[in-house]
Amino acid sequence: MNRRESIKNLVLVTGSLVALPAFSEAGTEQNILASVVDTIIPQGNGIGALSVGVDTYLQKMIDNCFEPDVRENVKKQLAILSEKNFSQLNQQEREKLLLESDKDFFNLMKSETIRGFTTSKEVMLQHLKYKIAPGHYYGCVDVKAS
């Protein structure tokens, strides 16, 4: 192995080790967020919030659309839930913890989960029978003049 390859590999490994805690933290947050979403709208007999990707939607909304103070509060509340092993709890214990959590956090998670779920393609087409262009267009029709 030549020297350039060795240096390149060393830099890649060092960069990976530096970035590892950030990826781990983001993965934990995503896992807790998925558990929160699943607690608010569980799978049940039909489709649930996780099956239509509400957790991914919510993560993008939090990262890109909310003010920094809201983002920090969400990260703080997710860290608190992570400390309490939220993902390992059953449905009733999760609900109890969410109801006891910060009111702003709970209201945001609940409203955005419902919005993400009700506006998902699967729910709109299969359950709400949404049509992109309602009605039918009849182009050539005889019109009676009075």
Sequence and secondary structure as in RCSB ss.txt:
>XXXX:A:sequence
MNRRESIKNLVLVTGSLVALPAFSEAGTEQNILASVVDTIIPQGNGIGALSVGVDTYLQKMIDNCFEPDVRENVK
KQLAILSEKNFSQLNQQEREKLLLESDKDFFNLMKSETIRGFTTSKEVMLQHLKYKIAPGHYYGCVDVKAS
>XXXX:A:secstr
  HHHHHHHHHHHHHHHHHHHHHHHHHHHHHHHHHHHHHHS  SSS  TTTTTHHHHHHHHHHHHS HHHHHHHH
HHHHHHHHTTGGGS HHHHHHHHHHS HHHHHHHHHHHHHHHHTSHHIIIIIS   SS S    S      
